[in-house]
């Protein structure tokens, strides 16, 4: 029998994810000063803001796919890391697809 997928509960309805949204709002305070006037703490805040912003963007797309009843999952793969850089991919894929699909 093939499983049927319907609307599911909101996968973003968790206190931790609400905290991420609050953190994004807090990190946005201060805006984008001109590069010539940025201090190290501005650089850190801006980098953190854009990282959280993009994470929330993909999580919202995941939530919408779940709400449409699509059988999807998030696949996270780290493609490189050094003391000064991290490269990763977070993708929404159909369940049963993706080289990292183990569930």
C-alpha positions in Angstrom: 0.0 0.0 0.0 1.3 3.4 -0.9 1.2 5.9 2.0 -0.9 9.0 1.4 0.3 12.4 2.5 -2.0 15.1 3.7 -1.5 18.4 5.4 0.7 18.0 8.4 1.2 20.1 11.5 3.4 23.2 11.1 7.0 21.8 11.4 8.1 25.3 12.4 5.8 25.5 15.4 8.6 25.0 18.0 9.9 27.3 20.6 13.4 27.0 19.3 12.4 28.1 15.8 10.4 31.0 17.3 13.7 32.0 19.1 15.4 32.0 15.7 12.8 34.4 14.3 13.3 36.6 17.4 17.1 36.4 17.0 16.8 37.5 13.3 14.8 40.6 14.4 17.4 41.4 17.1 20.3 41.0 14.6 18.6 43.3 12.1 18.9 46.2 14.5 21.7 48.4 13.5 21.1 48.0 9.8 23.9 48.0 7.3 26.5 50.7 8.0 28.8 51.6 5.2 31.7 49.2 4.8 34.1 51.9 5.8 32.4 52.5 9.1 31.7 48.9 10.1 33.3 47.6 13.3 34.1 43.9 13.9 30.9 43.6 15.9 28.9 45.0 13.0 30.5 42.4 10.7 29.6 39.6 13.1 26.0 40.8 13.5 25.5 41.2 9.7 27.0 37.7 9.0 24.8 36.2 11.7 21.7 38.0 10.4 22.1 36.8 6.8 22.8 33.3 7.9 19.7 33.1 10.1 17.7 34.9 7.4 18.6 32.3 4.7 18.0 29.4 7.1 14.5 30.8 8.0 13.8 31.2 4.2 14.5 27.5 3.4 12.6 26.4 6.5 9.5 28.5 5.4 9.7 26.8 2.0 9.8 23.5 3.8 6.8 24.4 5.9 4.8 25.4 2.8 5.6 22.1 1.1 4.5 20.2 4.1 1.3 22.3 4.3 0.6 21.3 0.6 0.9 17.7 1.7 4.1 17.0 -0.2 6.2 14.2 1.1 9.5 16.1 1.6 12.4 16.1 4.0 15.3 18.4 4.6 18.8 17.1 3.6 21.8 18.9 5.2 25.2 18.2 3.8 28.5 19.9 4.8 30.7 20.2 1.7 33.7 21.9 3.3 35.0 23.3 6.5 38.0 25.1 7.7 38.8 27.3 10.7 37.6 30.3 8.7 34.9 28.9 6.4 32.0 26.5 6.3 30.2 25.4 3.1 26.9 23.5 3.4 23.8 22.8 1.5 20.3 22.5 2.9 17.9 21.2 0.4 14.2 20.2 0.4 13.9 16.9 -1.4 11.1 14.4 -1.9 11.2 11.5 0.6 13.0 8.6 -0.8 15.3 10.8 -2.9 18.8 12.1 -2.2 22.0 10.3 -1.5 21.7 11.0 2.2 18.2 9.6 2.6 18.5 7.0 5.4 15.1 7.3 7.0 
